[in-house]
Amino acid sequence: MKRPRTLAEPFKIKMVEPLRIATPDYRSKALEKAHYNPFLLHSDDVYIDLLTDSGTSAMSDHQWAAMMIGDESYAGSHSWEHLEKIVKELTGMPYVLPTHQGRAAERILYGILGGKNKVFISNTHFDTTRANIEFTGAQAFDCISDESLNHEIELPFKGNMDVKQAREIILKYGAEKISAVILTVTNNSAGGQPVSMENAMEVRALCNEFGILFVIDGCRIAENSYFIKHREKSYREKACIDIAREMLDLADGFVMSAKKDGLANIGGLLVLRDKTLAGKCTNLLIISEGFTTYGGLTGRDMEAIAVGLEEIFDEDYLHYRIKSTEYLGRHLHEKGVPLIRPYGGHAIYINAKELYPHIPVEQFPGQALVCNLYVQGGIRCVEVGSVMFGKYDENSKLIPAKSELVRLAIPRRVYTQSHIEYVIDVFDDILEQRTSAKGVKIVYEPPFLRHFTAKFSEV
Ligand SMILES: *Cc1c(COP(=O)(O)O)cnc(C)c1O
């Protein structure tokens, strides 16, 4: 058959969740009430919600069926045994600890490994990873090449760790100070860009040389495996699940938020090879999350994750997943929307500074685009720029972020191709009205993580 033009979904719909399509007028008022911060909108007022891919996946009939046989026993639940078996098969690691989210796994592991004078190295620490490390008094260094950070260059593995930079940090601080090297796959904070197997092998060799623990943050390891299969020679014929397993064979530990490639709405995992370290983590797990056979999850959650971890490696699903994200990126690019390329696995990032060159960074061009996408199309997304990462100098002048981006994150199995077509269409209006777009100013902000609750007004 000729390659079909339509990227048809490899699933059909058994249950629907009606969406309300409000008018731009209504949305304009709703946004004003939400102080121009889409985090403060009612979700019922949103048509296409691209705020995050975390915990927003649609579960399959098999997952829902498995939830019905969830075993809610406090200890020794068969749902736990099911999850443990699947995770051991995926990771090849013997010690599996369930947690309520990815950050709980991080808090436990980095709480034990961290502390004052300790150092962690990553390709890019995700926000919660960095926060949990810094909370212990340790330092977290991102090692990523300038090429990877350059939005103009197209490279197959822009998520890779810069091993040369990592080595310099090890030599500077001394190997005994380095708590762990964390490879985040795909590299979420660097645009969902993939990490190659070659890079994972180099990281393993570096950790061997200095005797350092190697942890994989594999929230999106299935998506990463698809990229390896299609971009790295010698993996073309391999199944994505085997590629993931091969990568995990290199690591000493694995942390994961099941809200991403677990295809579940809640859950996390901490998986280890070392018995002593696993023992310490287990103590903290019991104190803070729950007993070892549920760790803050219900039996039915564990069933959903176990089934989700198998479904995520379905080759048809992964093809559809990566290609549908790419489809959105490619069509926006063809329209002339400035964005980061190549496209990541779970999201498309628009360069708002380039789209709205007339809006100064002090007036947050990214937030302006987020607001316009909502009013024009009922689309909700998030600014990843100076609202999220901007700081102030001693004269309260804004120190802007490195770039002013807007992230369109794609929930898994939730929206159809026609929803994506709709999003692409909305950008016609955005482009048409780009010169009249207005910036915003902050009228209220909390001291931490201001993007969640800050209030704005139009300038
Ligand atoms: C989401 C995420 C986490 C944290 O997981 P939560 O389930 O949200 O607590 C950690 N690392 C990466 C790379 C993530 O994307």
The ligand as an ORCA input file, in Angstrom:
! r2SCAN-3c Opt
* xyz 0 1
  C       7.477     14.238     35.303
  C       8.897     13.999     35.511
  C       9.406     13.720     36.784
  C       8.564     13.783     38.046
  O       7.473     12.903     38.028
  P       6.080     13.235     38.744
  O       5.288     11.982     38.558
  O       5.495     14.420     38.070
  O       6.372     13.489     40.188
  C      10.761     13.459     36.883
  N      11.562     13.465     35.807
  C      11.105     13.732     34.568
  C      12.030     13.696     33.396
  C       9.765     14.007     34.370
  O       9.306     14.288     33.148
*
